[in-house]
Amino acid sequence: MNVIDEIKSRIDIVDLVSETVKLRRSGKNYTGFCPFHSNTRTPAFAVFQDTGTWRCFGECNEGGDIFKFVMKKEGIDFKEALNKLA
């Protein structure tokens, strides 16, 4: 197991995302309002705990893992996100 996989296995994506996004359980996944664009009507942001990924089905139409979330949220590159999550 490399360092990236180890960090992914130790950090729960729901816990990480819920620090900045109010998530609500929807079946086996979680939904909320996307933190990357303004949207107050329909929660288009989904977090998939079983795969450790997130996806916005709204305006920004982006997705990724814990690293991509931190990179986009804080405007940093992969190396900085890796160090922050480690």
N, C-alpha and C positions, 0 to 999 in steps of 0.2 A: 504494500500500500504506500503510495507516495504522499507527500505532504499535503497536496491539494485535496486528495480523497479523504485523508485523515481529518482535515479541517471541516470538510463537508459532512462527514459522519458525526462530528462532535457538536455541530451547531444546527439546531432545529430552525428551519426556515420560518416556521410560524412564529416562534419566539422573536426572531430577528426582525421580521417585517412588522409584527405587532408593536414594536417599540415606536414606530412612526405612523402606522396605519391601524385604524380601528377595524379589526376583522370580526366577521360573524361566520359561524359554522354553517355550511350549506352542504348537507350530505357528508361525504368524506373529505370535502375540500373547504376552503375558507374564501369569503368574498369581502370586498370593501371598496372604498373609493380610491382611485389611482392617485398616488402622491406626485405624479409627474405632469399632470395637467389638471385644469379646473373642471370638475364634474361633480355636481351636487344632486343630481336627479337619479341616476342609475349606477349602482355599484358594478363597475366593469372590470375590476381588478380581482384576479383569482390567484390563490396560493394552493399549490398541490403538495401536501405534506409527504405523500408516499414517494414522489419523485424528487422532492426537494427543489421544485421550480415554481416560478410565478409567471403570470401572463396578464397583460392589459388587453381587453377586447374593445377598448374605446379608442379615443383620439390618437394616442401615441402608438398603439398596436405593437408593443414591445414585450419581451419576456426574457427569462434567463434563470440563473441560479443565485446563490447567496452572493457570489462575487459580483455578478452583473448588477444586482440590486444595490449593493454598497457603492459600486462605481458610478452608477447613474444618480443615486441619491446625493452623494457627496462631491460629484464631479472630479473623481480621482481615477488614476489608471489601475490596471490589474495588480501591479506590484504593490502599490500603496494599499489596495483593498486586501490583498493577501496578508500583508503585515498587520493591518488593523484587525482582521478577523483571527489571526494567529494569536 
